[in-house]
């Protein structure tokens, strides 16, 4: 139970940050549109901050996709293996993704420290680029955490690893009364 409440708390933080970024981008881009078309003035810092916000949002969405187990996968390669091996391969793919996330977090963290030490700043706003680029190691650390959560979910609920054919999925929908009606 304690684990689930921790996961819910973590979900709320992630979703709140994402919502704040989306609202901030919406507001500043609306200001930019009105300023450009009403007064003919364009602010370079708005374009820059909206680009950075979009990058942050994309990384946070990638973290959320892990939580939902909806990252793009090549299922065709999984279907080549015998059914008995597919569960083990799914576990192995989570481990590989975890290792990738940790390695990228480490090396991108080192890169961000180098950017911070050189004092590189953004052109329009003049903020340190390390603050902008720090989303890369942060997101990969969050991805690693989410992958651990996903693997725990797979271990506790092995039925999540079961594959359904499209026919089985359609039959379930029809049986639930959610599909098949003309």
C-alpha positions in Angstrom: 0.0 0.0 0.0 2.9 2.3 0.9 4.4 1.7 -2.6 1.1 2.6 -4.3 0.8 5.9 -2.4 4.4 6.8 -3.3 3.7 6.0 -6.9 0.5 8.2 -6.8 2.5 11.1 -5.3 5.1 10.7 -8.0 2.4 10.7 -10.7 1.0 13.9 -9.3 4.3 15.7 -9.3 5.0 14.6 -12.9 1.6 15.6 -14.2 1.6 18.9 -12.3 5.0 19.9 -13.9 3.6 18.9 -17.3 0.4 20.9 -16.8 2.4 23.9 -15.7 4.6 23.8 -18.7 1.7 23.4 -21.1 -0.2 26.3 -19.5 2.9 28.5 -19.5 3.6 27.8 -23.1 -0.1 28.5 -24.0 0.0 31.8 -22.2 3.3 33.1 -23.6 2.5 31.9 -27.1 -0.9 33.7 -26.9 0.9 36.9 -25.8 3.3 36.5 -28.7 0.5 36.1 -31.2 -1.4 39.1 -29.9 1.8 41.2 -29.7 2.8 40.3 -33.2 -0.5 40.9 -34.9 -1.9 43.8 -32.9 1.2 45.9 -32.2 3.6 44.4 -34.8 6.2 43.6 -32.0 7.8 40.2 -31.7 9.7 39.0 -28.7 12.6 36.7 -29.4 12.6 35.4 -25.8 9.1 34.0 -26.2 10.1 31.9 -29.2 13.2 30.6 -27.3 11.3 29.8 -24.0 8.5 28.0 -25.9 11.1 25.9 -27.7 12.7 24.9 -24.4 9.4 24.3 -22.9 8.5 21.9 -25.7 11.7 20.0 -25.3 11.1 19.7 -21.5 7.5 18.6 -22.3 8.7 15.9 -24.7 11.1 14.4 -22.2 8.4 14.4 -19.5 6.0 12.8 -21.9 8.6 10.0 -22.6 8.8 9.4 -18.8 5.0 9.2 -18.6 4.9 6.8 -21.6 7.0 4.4 -19.5 4.5 4.6 -16.7 1.7 3.8 -19.1 3.9 1.1 -20.8 3.2 2.8 -24.1 6.6 3.4 -25.6 7.0 2.5 -29.2 8.1 -1.1 -29.4 8.9 -3.4 -32.3 6.4 -6.2 -31.5 7.3 -8.0 -34.7 10.7 -9.0 -33.2 8.9 -10.3 -30.1 6.5 -12.4 -32.1 9.5 -14.2 -33.8 10.3 -16.0 -30.5 8.3 -18.9 -29.0 5.5 -17.8 -26.7 7.2 -19.3 -23.7 10.2 -17.0 -24.2 8.3 -13.8 -24.8 7.8 -12.9 -21.2 11.5 -13.3 -20.5 12.3 -11.1 -23.5 9.9 -8.4 -22.2 11.7 -8.4 -18.9 15.0 -8.3 -20.7 13.9 -5.3 -22.8 13.0 -3.4 -19.6 16.5 -4.1 -18.2 18.1 -3.0 -21.4 16.0 0.2 -21.4 17.0 0.8 -17.8 20.7 0.4 -18.5 20.3 2.8 -21.4 18.6 5.3 -19.2 21.2 5.2 -16.5 24.1 5.5 -19.1 22.4 8.4 -20.8 21.7 10.1 -17.4 25.3 9.8 -16.4 26.9 11.0 -19.6 24.4 13.8 -20.2 24.9 14.8 -16.6 28.6 15.2 -17.2 27.8 17.1 -20.4 25.5 19.5 -18.5 28.2 20.1 -15.9 30.6 21.0 -18.7 28.1 23.4 -20.2 27.6 24.9 -16.7 31.3 25.3 -16.2 31.8 27.0 -19.6 29.0 29.5 -18.7 27.2 29.0 -22.0 24.0 31.1 -22.1 21.0 31.2 -24.3 20.9 33.9 -27.0 17.6 35.7 -26.4 17.1 35.2 -22.6 20.7 35.0 -21.5 19.9 32.1 -19.1 22.6 29.4 -18.5 22.1 26.7 -21.0 22.9 24.1 -18.3 19.4 24.9 -16.8 17.8 24.3 -20.2 19.7 21.1 -20.9 19.4 19.6 -17.4 16.1 18.0 -18.5 18.1 15.3 -20.3 19.8 13.7 -17.3 16.7 14.5 -15.1 14.4 12.8 -17.5 16.6 9.7 -17.9 16.8 9.4 -14.1 13.0 9.6 -14.0 12.8 7.0 -16.8 15.1 4.6 -14.8 12.8 5.0 -11.8 9.7 4.4 -13.9 11.3 1.3 -15.5 11.9 -0.1 -12.0 8.3 0.5 -11.2 7.2 -1.1 -14.5 9.4 -4.2 -13.8 7.9 -4.5 -10.3 4.4 -4.3 -11.8 5.4 -7.0 -14.3 6.7 -9.2 -11.5 3.6 -8.7 -9.2 1.1 -9.0 -12.1 2.5 -11.4 -14.7 -0.8 -11.2 -16.6 0.3 -7.8 -17.8 2.9 -9.6 -19.9 0.3 -11.7 -21.6 -0.2 -11.0 -25.3 -3.6 -10.9 -26.8 -4.3 -11.4 -30.5 -6.5 -8.8 -32.2 -9.3 -11.4 -32.3 -9.0 -12.0 -28.5 -9.1 -8.3 -27.8 -12.1 -7.8 -30.1 -13.9 -10.7 -28.4 -13.2 -9.1 -25.0 -14.7 -5.8 -26.2 -17.8 -7.5 -27.5 -18.2 -9.5 -24.3 -18.0 -6.2 -22.3 -20.6 -4.6 -24.5 -18.1 -1.9 -25.7 -17.8 -2.9 -29.3 -19.3 -4.8 -32.1 -22.6 -3.0 -32.3 -23.6 -1.6 -35.6 
